[in-house]
Amino acid sequence: MRRLFDIALSGMALTALSPLLIPVSVLLKFTGEGEVLYIQKRMGKGREKFGIFKFVTMMKNSENMKNGTLTVKDDPRVLPIGKILRKTKINELPQLLNILKGDMSVIGPRPLTENAFSAYPDESQNAVSQVKPGLSGIGSIIFRDEESMLDNPNIDRVEFYKNEIAPYKGKLEEWYVEHQDTYTYFMLIGLTAWVVAFPKSDIYKKIFKDLPKVPKGLIKYL
């Protein structure tokens, strides 16, 4: 049943969004560095790697520059048009193709690079690997402004991600695996649309009251 929902929703979304996706593709082709799609290896169900599709938003070879796979607010590696695409999350829309292919679901844990995935505690890794990754999910909603969290020159960004962000995000994804059902699926779709329109909203706290407790180190952010 979930697969049918994924196919139907991603197919309808691609059709409805084509008036946006086509112009963005053309704009990227003739600006920035001339490339449209970026394909990066991510961890999928069963720890199988797959190529995730995104609109190009960063300079070529950015993973080998400062901060690696972590992106911070006002990151100099982000292209001018990339800032708009990332802020609006339009850069993620090509993943609708991943959903049609069956690599991903509309809702699930965000697919991570191998390095980011390894930062999760073992129990979180085991839970996440049981399900398909998603275009959105509880972790994506709560950490929608992760770049701003890392925008602090006085911290070791890599260590902050490993010691604070990854453990809690892993707990959130464990929560999702335990609570995945049709209600949660459609509620998270609705919440995703809501937080795109109202980025500062924390309405998810009222809807899902049994989420893992926010750790002390992240309270000021969440």
N, C-alpha and C positions, 0 to 999 in steps of 0.2 A: 504493500500500500504506500509506504514512504517513497519508494522509487517512482511510483505513478505520480505522486504529488510533485516530486522533484522535476520530472520530465515536463509535466503540464505547466508548472509555474515558471521554469526556466525558459521553456519555449515561448510562452506568452510574453515574458519579460523581454526576451530578445526581439520579438516582433514589435512590441510597443516602444522599445527604446531605440530601435534602429534609426529613427530620425536624429537621435543624439549620438549614437555610436559611430555612424558613418562620418559625420562632420568632424568628430574628434579624431578619428583615424586619419582623415585627410590632413587635418591641422598638424598632427604629430609628424606625418610624413614630410611636411614641408617646413617644419620648424625644429628647434632643438637639434638633435643629432640624426634626424632623418629616419628613425625607426619607430614602429607603431606598437608592437607587442614585445613584451619581455617574458621569457619563459625561465622559470627558476625551479630547481628541484626542491620538493617539499616532502615531508613525511605523511604518508596516508594510512589507511586502514591496514592492520597487520604489519605495520612498520615498512610497508612497501613505498618506495619513492615514486613520485610522479611529477610531471612538469606542469606547474601552475601558470595560468595566463594572466597577465596584467598589462594595462597600458603603460608604456614607458614614461617614467616620471623622473628618473635620475640619470646622471652621467654614466657612460659606459665604464665598466670595470670599477664601479663604485664600491663593490664589496671588498675590494683590496685597498681601499682608501681608509682614512681615519674613521673610527667607529664601526667599521665592518658592516655586518648585517643589521646593526642597530641604527635607527633613524631618529634624529632629535629635531626639535622645533627649529625652524629657520636653518636647516641643514644645508650647507653650501653646495652639496652634491645634487640637490634637487633642482631640476630645470624650471624656468619661469612658469610654463604652462603646467608643469608637474605639481606646483604648489596648489593650483586650483583643483586639479584632478584628485589630489590626495585629500584636500580639505573636504571636498564634496563626496569622497569615496567613489567617484566615477572610475578611478583607476582600477577598482576591483571588479567592475562589471564584466570584463571578458571571462571571468571565472564561471559565468553562466554556461560557457562552452564546456568547462570541466564538469559541470553538473550534468549536462546532456551526455557527455562521454561516460559518466558513471564514476569518475574519480572522486567527486565530491557530492555533498548534499546541500540543499539550501541552508539548512541549519545543522550545526555541529561544532566541534572544537576547531579553532582556526588552524589550518595546516602550517606547520613551522619548518624552518630549515633544520638540518640535523643538529647544528650547534645549539640553536634555541631549544629544540626538543630535549636535548641532553641536559638542559638546565632544570627541567622538571624533576621532581622527586620520582623515585622508581614507581611508586603506587600510582602516581598521576600518569606516567608514561604507559603503564599497563592498561589503565582505564581508557585513555585517549586512543590507543591503538586498536581498541575493540570496535570503534565506529568510524564511519566516513567523516572526514573533516568537512567543515561547512563554510559557505560564503559569509555567514554571520552566526552568532551564537551568544551565549551568556558572557563568555570571556571578551568577545569583541565589543559588546555593548558596554560593559563596565570599564574596559580599558580602551575606549574609543579615543581617548586623548593621551595615549601612552607616550607620544613624542614629547609632550609638555612635561610629563613626569621626569623624563630623562634630560630635560633642558636645564641642567644645573652644573656649571663648570666646577663646582666645589666638591662634586662626588665622583667616584669612579663609576661611570655609567654601566660598564660591563658587570661589575660586582653588584651594583644596585639592582640590575635586572636579575642576576642569578640568585641573590639573597632575599630580595623583597618581592619583585614583580612575579617572577616565574613560579615560586612556591604557591602564591595565592591564586594566580591564574590557573595553575594545575588543579588546585582544590575546586575551583569553579567548574572546570571541565569534568572533574570527577562527579560533581553534583549533577551536571547535565546528563552524563552517562546513566546515572542512577534514576533520573527523573524523565528520561526521554519518552514521550508519548505524543499523541496527536495534539492534545491541548498545549503542551509546552512548545511543540513545533510551530503552531500557528501564532501562539502568543509571542514567541521570540521574533517571528517575522514582523508582527505588528509593532513590537518594541523597537526593532531595528529602524523601521520607517519613522517612528516617533522621535528617536534620539538624533536621527539625521536632521529632522526639522527643528528639534529643540535640544541642542547638544548639551546643555547644562542640566537637563532633567535627570532626576534620580527616581523616577516613577517605578523602576524595576524593583526597588526595595519594598514597595507596597504590594506589588503583585506576587513576588516570590519572597516570602518572609522567612524562609528556612535556608537561605543562602549561607555559605560559610562565613564566619565572622571575619571582618576586615582586620588584618594584623596591625599592630601599633605603628609600624613604619610606613603604612600607607593611608592611615586615617585622614591626614590632611589633604590627600589627593582624592579620596573616594568618599 
